[in-house]
Amino acid sequence: MSENPTSLSEEDVRHVARLARLTLSDDEVGRFTEQLRGVLDLAADLEALNLDGIEPTAHPSELSNVLRTDEVVASLNQDAVFAAAPKIIDHRFSVPKIVGDAP
Amino acid sequence: MSALRTAQDVADGERSASEVVAESFRAIDQRDAEIHAFLTLQREQALGEAEALDVRITNGENVGPLAGVPIGIKDNMCQIGEVTSCASRILEGWRPPYDATVITKLKAAGAIAVGKTNMDEFAMGSSTENSAFGVTRNPHDPEKVPGGSSGGSAAAVAASMVPLSLGSDTGGSIRQPAALCGVVGVKPTYGLVSRYGLVAFASSLDQIGPFANNVEDAALLLEVIAGHDPKDSTSLNQPAPSLVAHLDHGVRGLRIGICSDLLQGASDDVATAVAQAAAVLQGAGAELSEISIPELGLGLSAYYLIAPAEASSNLARYDGVRYGLRVDGDDVTAMNTRSRTAGFGDEVKRRIMLGTYALSAGYYDAYYGQAQRARTLIIQAFAKAYGSVDLILGATTPTTAFGIGEKSGDPLAMYQSDICTIPTNLAGHPALSVPFGKGVDQMPIGVQLLGPTLSEQRLFQAARVIEQGAPA
């Protein structure tokens, strides 16, 4: 194992919250930091193990590409899909502006 | 109320499906104000389907092995036009445009969905207290939790509102509530039941399975929902197993290991129940032995890194764009962030952040990578054990049902209640929980049987023996 994880800081929690698109209040940062540290401490037994040479398992079954014959089949009804969307304009999902103004 | 007998009576014209379904709604009306097993009911839809079924039966049609049997569906399985919220504000009111494969199979078998059952938000929890829409109470004592995350499905069967329900099991979410509510709960082999239309939590661990009042009904329901599905690329290329026809083959000569690592931390009454269940199996001709698989002790920590890592990726789809809650913002990132912050509850946020951290640069190998290697160790250890035993016996949960509010403030204490069920999911194996007597608190105890990949037939045979030898 190459890294030695240090104890999770409040700054780490703010960082992962940002990555995960979540906003936390200061109270929440304190509470979540303590709780997440607890879970990571639980993982100390894993950190202590020498698992060099053990292959990681990502999935319980032998996965390989699954192909099907190239036939046209029905897909979801477009109107039914748009009916569940929070905001649509003219058969498109509508979102706030993504591209900024020219600098 | 036996599902099998109900289906036979309906098919034979002894009872009408309409009458059976109406009776189920009467039971729900009588008890669910207190228990809160259901988030939504499909009264008109269900009664309409029952009437249509009765017409077909009158016309001499064979309407399937679950003719007219009412069933509860965990609220993380998609059903056309019916709210599928995952007990989350972010999917509140969402009506899927398609049916999960299990729903399609249930309809084809003549079963009638009566409603969607309560759960921990996105199946993250062990008590159903993480639902955004209120807790479910244990029918054996309303001050106790029903377990989770499929607590509503377990409670609905335990309170005789429905004879059958579906749950999903990622780390014990079928078996643990089954044990705490005194019903049968089965986590099938990974890939035996299609996950198409099951809202994803941790894709390499999630599996749909049955709840029932008895082993035979659970076997019948699993036969109906199992089988290869081209819409789920992880579904096994296997036919549905034949379970009901082989139920009474007994356990003579079967080698069953009592696993000490699945009894660690178990209370005295739970440990006694497991010992008594072992004696029942031995009395029926099984060869019992004591085994130890110390690697299973790594399961909890490996699971609480792997499952959140997969969840953080799966739940990235809730962005306020295509479906679910949107809270407007000035730019798209602000809109995403506000929607997610308002839509997810605390436990879901905790797991998303934990998973994001475990997958982030600099920590990936130390946490996620190490957990994946521990997963390999657990799989290898199980394989070794199954070289000398056919099935493994242990506790389903360390204790009987705990009190509402008792662990909800302490995530780590809550996670410990999954300690006996998690290793099965990491290995992709099947396991089930069978009721076996009551604890000193008069709450139900469940014992757990585990087997290797696709050993369902054997598991159900042993479960049947335990059921018949369980204290009344």
Interface residues (C-beta under 8 A of the other chain):
Chain A: M1 S2 E3 N4 P5 L8 D12 V13 V16 A17 L19 A20 R21 L22 T23 L24 F32 Q35 L36 G38 V39 L40 L42 A43 A44 D45 L46 E47 L49 L51 I54 E55 P56 T57 A58 H59 P60 S61 L63 V66 R68 L76 N77 A80 V81 A83 A84 A85 P86 K87 F93 V95 P96 K97 I98
Chain B: W94 R95 P96 P97 Y98 Y190 G191 S204 P230 S233 T234 L236 G297 L298 L300 S301 A302 Y304 L305 S312 A316 D319 G320 V321 R322 Y323 G324 L325 R326 D328 G329 D330 D331 V332 T333 A334 M335 N336 T337 R338 R340 T341 F344 K349 R350 I352 M353 L354 T356 Y357 S360 G362 Y363 D365 A366 Y367 G369 Q370 A371 Q372 R373 A374 R375 T376 L377 I379 P411 L412 Y415 L426 A427 G428 H429
